[in-house]
């Protein structure tokens, strides 16, 4: 098993069979010691966050499999905090796709002249580049096409999958009286097909209950109790 990459929240290893192993860590993204799923730096370390995130990821990926949504998921070992995944080809150097149901976070910071905090959004999808140096800038469909990162057809598939997956997550959360404000997803090509990669956990979404933010570890407990 060969270490390929040390990430902010996961390390990536190559397995002998051609698949990859993701090792979940207890680090989460944020700023000034506060959790923020949209941040591009590690903000804090939460004991148990790795296994907690993996439990939710396993649950959501298995639900997506039942609904025939393409992903890179193979299996997971909760005790080791590891997930085996199929190899995926990135778009450019990586994209993050955000689906928003409420005006919070960077959306509010950018559009605060027009948006009110907590205002309802209709599954608003936006794409950002994975580029820490430039603070993950948003990028338009036209720019993605002209810079040869995504074709217009691929963008349409990406957006459609984002809304489908986000709505599934939103519906699952609603079963526990939890409300999804926004979620950050990643995609790549698995065997030539656009598929969800990375994870789906409290570390890449904002979830609220009765107007109060739910921390990632508590979210896992509420969803899996």
NUKEFI-155656 format. One record per residue (C-alpha): residue number from 1; residue in one letter; chain; y negated, z, x negated. Coordinates in steps of 0.5 Angstrom, whole numbers. Layout:
BEGIN
+-----+------+-----+-------+-------+-------+
: seq : type : mol :     y :     z :     x :
+-----+------+-----+-------+-------+-------+
: NUM :    A :   A :     Y :     Z :     X :
...
+-----+------+-----+-------+-------+-------+
//
This chain:
BEGIN
+-----+------+-----+-------+-------+-------+
: seq : type : mol :     y :     z :     x :
+-----+------+-----+-------+-------+-------+
:   1 :    X :   A :     0 :     0 :     0 :
:   2 :    X :   A :    -6 :    -2 :    -3 :
:   3 :    X :   A :   -13 :     0 :    -2 :
:   4 :    X :   A :   -18 :    -5 :     0 :
:   5 :    X :   A :   -24 :    -2 :     3 :
:   6 :    X :   A :   -27 :     5 :     4 :
:   7 :    X :   A :   -32 :     5 :    10 :
:   8 :    X :   A :   -36 :    10 :    13 :
:   9 :    X :   A :   -31 :    12 :    18 :
:  10 :    X :   A :   -25 :     9 :    16 :
:  11 :    X :   A :   -21 :     7 :    10 :
:  12 :    X :   A :   -17 :     0 :    10 :
:  13 :    X :   A :   -11 :    -1 :     6 :
:  14 :    X :   A :    -6 :    -7 :     6 :
:  15 :    X :   A :     1 :    -6 :     8 :
:  16 :    X :   A :     7 :   -10 :     5 :
:  17 :    X :   A :     8 :   -14 :    11 :
:  18 :    X :   A :     2 :   -17 :    12 :
:  19 :    X :   A :    -1 :   -12 :    17 :
:  20 :    X :   A :    -7 :    -7 :    15 :
:  21 :    X :   A :    -7 :     1 :    16 :
:  22 :    X :   A :   -14 :     4 :    18 :
:  23 :    X :   A :   -14 :    11 :    16 :
:  24 :    X :   A :   -19 :    15 :    21 :
:  25 :    X :   A :   -24 :    20 :    17 :
:  26 :    X :   A :   -28 :    26 :    20 :
:  27 :    X :   A :   -35 :    22 :    18 :
:  28 :    X :   A :   -39 :    19 :    24 :
:  29 :    X :   A :   -45 :    15 :    24 :
:  30 :    X :   A :   -52 :    18 :    25 :
:  31 :    X :   A :   -59 :    20 :    23 :
:  32 :    X :   A :   -61 :    27 :    20 :
:  33 :    X :   A :   -55 :    30 :    22 :
:  34 :    X :   A :   -55 :    28 :    29 :
:  35 :    X :   A :   -49 :    23 :    32 :
:  36 :    X :   A :   -52 :    16 :    34 :
:  37 :    X :   A :   -46 :    11 :    35 :
:  38 :    X :   A :   -52 :     5 :    33 :
:  39 :    X :   A :   -53 :     8 :    26 :
:  40 :    X :   A :   -51 :     5 :    20 :
:  41 :    X :   A :   -50 :    11 :    16 :
:  42 :    X :   A :   -46 :    17 :    16 :
:  43 :    X :   A :   -50 :    22 :    19 :
:  44 :    X :   A :   -45 :    28 :    19 :
:  45 :    X :   A :   -38 :    30 :    19 :
:  46 :    X :   A :   -34 :    33 :    25 :
:  47 :    X :   A :   -27 :    37 :    23 :
:  48 :    X :   A :   -22 :    33 :    27 :
:  49 :    X :   A :   -26 :    27 :    29 :
:  50 :    X :   A :   -21 :    22 :    26 :
:  51 :    X :   A :   -15 :    24 :    30 :
:  52 :    X :   A :   -19 :    25 :    36 :
:  53 :    X :   A :   -22 :    18 :    35 :
:  54 :    X :   A :   -15 :    15 :    34 :
:  55 :    X :   A :   -12 :    18 :    40 :
:  56 :    X :   A :   -18 :    15 :    45 :
:  57 :    X :   A :   -17 :     9 :    41 :
:  58 :    X :   A :   -10 :     8 :    42 :
:  59 :    X :   A :   -11 :    10 :    49 :
:  60 :    X :   A :   -16 :     5 :    50 :
:  61 :    X :   A :   -12 :    -1 :    46 :
:  62 :    X :   A :    -6 :     0 :    50 :
:  63 :    X :   A :   -10 :     0 :    57 :
:  64 :    X :   A :   -13 :    -7 :    54 :
:  65 :    X :   A :    -6 :    -9 :    52 :
:  66 :    X :   A :    -3 :    -8 :    59 :
:  67 :    X :   A :    -9 :   -12 :    62 :
:  68 :    X :   A :    -8 :   -18 :    57 :
:  69 :    X :   A :   -14 :   -17 :    53 :
:  70 :    X :   A :   -13 :   -19 :    46 :
:  71 :    X :   A :   -14 :   -14 :    40 :
:  72 :    X :   A :   -11 :   -13 :    33 :
:  73 :    X :   A :    -7 :    -6 :    35 :
:  74 :    X :   A :     0 :    -6 :    33 :
:  75 :    X :   A :     1 :     2 :    33 :
:  76 :    X :   A :    -2 :     9 :    31 :
:  77 :    X :   A :     1 :    15 :    28 :
:  78 :    X :   A :    -4 :    21 :    31 :
:  79 :    X :   A :    -1 :    26 :    26 :
:  80 :    X :   A :    -3 :    22 :    20 :
:  81 :    X :   A :   -10 :    19 :    23 :
:  82 :    X :   A :    -7 :    12 :    22 :
:  83 :    X :   A :    -7 :     6 :    26 :
:  84 :    X :   A :    -3 :    -1 :    24 :
:  85 :    X :   A :    -7 :    -7 :    26 :
:  86 :    X :   A :    -6 :   -15 :    25 :
:  87 :    X :   A :   -10 :   -18 :    20 :
:  88 :    X :   A :   -17 :   -21 :    23 :
:  89 :    X :   A :   -22 :   -26 :    20 :
:  90 :    X :   A :   -29 :   -24 :    21 :
:  91 :    X :   A :   -35 :   -28 :    24 :
:  92 :    X :   A :   -39 :   -28 :    18 :
:  93 :    X :   A :   -40 :   -21 :    14 :
:  94 :    X :   A :   -38 :   -18 :    21 :
:  95 :    X :   A :   -42 :   -17 :    27 :
:  96 :    X :   A :   -43 :   -11 :    32 :
:  97 :    X :   A :   -43 :   -13 :    40 :
:  98 :    X :   A :   -47 :    -8 :    44 :
:  99 :    X :   A :   -46 :    -7 :    52 :
: 100 :    X :   A :   -51 :    -3 :    55 :
: 101 :    X :   A :   -51 :     0 :    62 :
: 102 :    X :   A :   -57 :     5 :    60 :
: 103 :    X :   A :   -64 :     4 :    57 :
: 104 :    X :   A :   -63 :     9 :    51 :
: 105 :    X :   A :   -62 :     9 :    43 :
: 106 :    X :   A :   -65 :     3 :    39 :
: 107 :    X :   A :   -66 :    -1 :    46 :
: 108 :    X :   A :   -71 :     4 :    48 :
: 109 :    X :   A :   -74 :     4 :    41 :
: 110 :    X :   A :   -75 :    -3 :    41 :
: 111 :    X :   A :   -77 :    -5 :    49 :
: 112 :    X :   A :   -80 :     2 :    50 :
: 113 :    X :   A :   -87 :    -2 :    53 :
: 114 :    X :   A :   -83 :    -4 :    58 :
: 115 :    X :   A :   -76 :     0 :    59 :
: 116 :    X :   A :   -76 :     7 :    62 :
: 117 :    X :   A :   -71 :    12 :    59 :
: 118 :    X :   A :   -64 :    12 :    62 :
: 119 :    X :   A :   -66 :     6 :    66 :
: 120 :    X :   A :   -60 :     2 :    69 :
: 121 :    X :   A :   -58 :    -4 :    65 :
: 122 :    X :   A :   -53 :    -9 :    68 :
: 123 :    X :   A :   -48 :   -10 :    62 :
: 124 :    X :   A :   -53 :   -12 :    58 :
: 125 :    X :   A :   -50 :   -15 :    51 :
: 126 :    X :   A :   -53 :   -16 :    45 :
: 127 :    X :   A :   -50 :   -18 :    38 :
: 128 :    X :   A :   -53 :   -15 :    31 :
: 129 :    X :   A :   -51 :   -17 :    24 :
: 130 :    X :   A :   -47 :   -12 :    20 :
: 131 :    X :   A :   -52 :   -11 :    14 :
: 132 :    X :   A :   -54 :    -4 :    12 :
: 133 :    X :   A :   -59 :    -7 :     7 :
: 134 :    X :   A :   -63 :   -10 :    13 :
: 135 :    X :   A :   -61 :    -4 :    18 :
: 136 :    X :   A :   -56 :    -9 :    22 :
: 137 :    X :   A :   -61 :   -13 :    25 :
: 138 :    X :   A :   -60 :   -16 :    32 :
: 139 :    X :   A :   -59 :   -24 :    32 :
: 140 :    X :   A :   -60 :   -29 :    38 :
: 141 :    X :   A :   -54 :   -34 :    40 :
: 142 :    X :   A :   -58 :   -39 :    38 :
: 143 :    X :   A :   -59 :   -36 :    31 :
: 144 :    X :   A :   -51 :   -35 :    31 :
: 145 :    X :   A :   -50 :   -42 :    32 :
: 146 :    X :   A :   -55 :   -45 :    27 :
: 147 :    X :   A :   -53 :   -40 :    22 :
: 148 :    X :   A :   -46 :   -42 :    23 :
: 149 :    X :   A :   -43 :   -35 :    24 :
: 150 :    X :   A :   -41 :   -37 :    32 :
: 151 :    X :   A :   -41 :   -43 :    36 :
: 152 :    X :   A :   -44 :   -43 :    42 :
: 153 :    X :   A :   -37 :   -43 :    45 :
: 154 :    X :   A :   -34 :   -37 :    41 :
: 155 :    X :   A :   -41 :   -34 :    43 :
: 156 :    X :   A :   -39 :   -35 :    51 :
: 157 :    X :   A :   -32 :   -32 :    49 :
: 158 :    X :   A :   -35 :   -26 :    45 :
: 159 :    X :   A :   -40 :   -24 :    51 :
: 160 :    X :   A :   -34 :   -25 :    56 :
: 161 :    X :   A :   -29 :   -21 :    53 :
: 162 :    X :   A :   -35 :   -15 :    51 :
: 163 :    X :   A :   -37 :   -15 :    59 :
: 164 :    X :   A :   -29 :   -14 :    61 :
: 165 :    X :   A :   -27 :    -9 :    56 :
: 166 :    X :   A :   -34 :    -5 :    57 :
: 167 :    X :   A :   -33 :    -5 :    64 :
: 168 :    X :   A :   -25 :    -3 :    63 :
: 169 :    X :   A :   -28 :     3 :    59 :
: 170 :    X :   A :   -33 :     5 :    64 :
: 171 :    X :   A :   -28 :     5 :    70 :
: 172 :    X :   A :   -23 :     9 :    66 :
: 173 :    X :   A :   -29 :    14 :    64 :
: 174 :    X :   A :   -31 :    14 :    71 :
: 175 :    X :   A :   -24 :    17 :    73 :
: 176 :    X :   A :   -26 :    23 :    70 :
: 177 :    X :   A :   -33 :    23 :    73 :
: 178 :    X :   A :   -36 :    21 :    66 :
: 179 :    X :   A :   -41 :    15 :    65 :
: 180 :    X :   A :   -42 :    10 :    60 :
: 181 :    X :   A :   -49 :     9 :    57 :
: 182 :    X :   A :   -47 :     4 :    52 :
: 183 :    X :   A :   -41 :     2 :    47 :
: 184 :    X :   A :   -41 :    -2 :    41 :
: 185 :    X :   A :   -35 :    -7 :    39 :
: 186 :    X :   A :   -33 :   -11 :    34 :
: 187 :    X :   A :   -29 :   -18 :    34 :
: 188 :    X :   A :   -25 :   -22 :    29 :
: 189 :    X :   A :   -20 :   -28 :    30 :
: 190 :    X :   A :   -13 :   -26 :    30 :
: 191 :    X :   A :    -8 :   -31 :    29 :
: 192 :    X :   A :   -14 :   -36 :    31 :
: 193 :    X :   A :   -16 :   -32 :    37 :
: 194 :    X :   A :   -22 :   -28 :    39 :
: 195 :    X :   A :   -20 :   -21 :    39 :
: 196 :    X :   A :   -22 :   -14 :    39 :
: 197 :    X :   A :   -22 :   -10 :    33 :
: 198 :    X :   A :   -24 :    -4 :    30 :
: 199 :    X :   A :   -24 :     2 :    35 :
: 200 :    X :   A :   -26 :     5 :    42 :
: 201 :    X :   A :   -27 :    12 :    41 :
: 202 :    X :   A :   -33 :    17 :    42 :
: 203 :    X :   A :   -35 :    15 :    35 :
: 204 :    X :   A :   -38 :     8 :    38 :
: 205 :    X :   A :   -40 :    10 :    45 :
: 206 :    X :   A :   -45 :    14 :    49 :
: 207 :    X :   A :   -42 :    18 :    55 :
: 208 :    X :   A :   -46 :    23 :    59 :
: 209 :    X :   A :   -43 :    28 :    65 :
: 210 :    X :   A :   -48 :    30 :    70 :
: 211 :    X :   A :   -54 :    27 :    65 :
: 212 :    X :   A :   -51 :    31 :    59 :
: 213 :    X :   A :   -49 :    28 :    53 :
: 214 :    X :   A :   -41 :    29 :    51 :
: 215 :    X :   A :   -40 :    30 :    44 :
: 216 :    X :   A :   -34 :    25 :    41 :
: 217 :    X :   A :   -29 :    31 :    41 :
: 218 :    X :   A :   -30 :    34 :    48 :
: 219 :    X :   A :   -30 :    27 :    50 :
: 220 :    X :   A :   -23 :    26 :    48 :
: 221 :    X :   A :   -21 :    33 :    51 :
: 222 :    X :   A :   -24 :    31 :    58 :
: 223 :    X :   A :   -20 :    24 :    58 :
: 224 :    X :   A :   -13 :    26 :    55 :
: 225 :    X :   A :   -13 :    33 :    59 :
+-----+------+-----+-------+-------+-------+
//
